[in-house]
Amino acid sequence: MVEAFAVASGKGGTGKTTSTLALGLALAEEYDVTVVDADTGMANLLFHAGLEDAPVTLHDLLLTDSDAAVADARYERFGLTVVPCGTDLAGFRDADPTRLRDVVAELAADTDVLLLDSPAALGSPASVLPIVLADRTILVTQPTIPALSDALKVQEYAASYGTGVAGVLFNKVRPEDGIDAIAPKAERYFEGPVVGTVPDDDAARAARRAGDPLLAYAPDSPAARAYRDAAANIDVDAGDGDALADRFRSAVIPEAI
């Protein structure tokens, strides 16, 4: 039984990768969780998980002439499975993103929750593939008009492919942002509920510099507690793993954005 979530934002700088790992660690307290860095062009999850020297990454799995197996790119870190993506331009250039369908299908056979760290921008057909593949999206945004606008665009695009919204996560929230007034208004426009608000926290930046996920580096920090609360508000509706794998393999990549 497995459900796939695309963690998306539509805008860089919202803390999407930090949020993906934080939610993953929180959910791993109850589920078997696999996190995939599906941002093949601007990957950075490996830096957050201390996997800079990973010998095999998603890029290797996306090469048509590669002998790498999915198992080779799976790393057990902090109680969950992480599939990092490489950062070299050659790997990005030579990778066939359509092969992500088969990779994710194989991963779905051995986990309860799949979190796909998605590209920040919907710039190409391949960049939206994680959203097309997912059952639902978790939208990471900030309480600003540009960030909310971009998150709404992601929701609209996801809906066109039958991908729902599991929830909206406000991140890097400051006291002056007025989140108590913004969050209720946001729920009028987003399909899913606001699952949490994560405060702007120096601990998140320190964790990034240390190469550790926030919940492992500073588990008692205000941001870490907020992520745990948010994860508890995400209802995992796991479906049949075999059926999901078949859907992944047959997913149609859009020809245009």
Beta strands, then each sheet from edge to edge (+ up, - down):
strand 1: 3-8
strand 2: 33-37
strand 3: 75-77
strand 4: 80-83
strand 5: 113-117
strand 6: 136-141
strand 7: 164-173
strand 8: 194-199
sheet 1: 3+ 4- 2- 5- 1- 6- 7- 8-
end
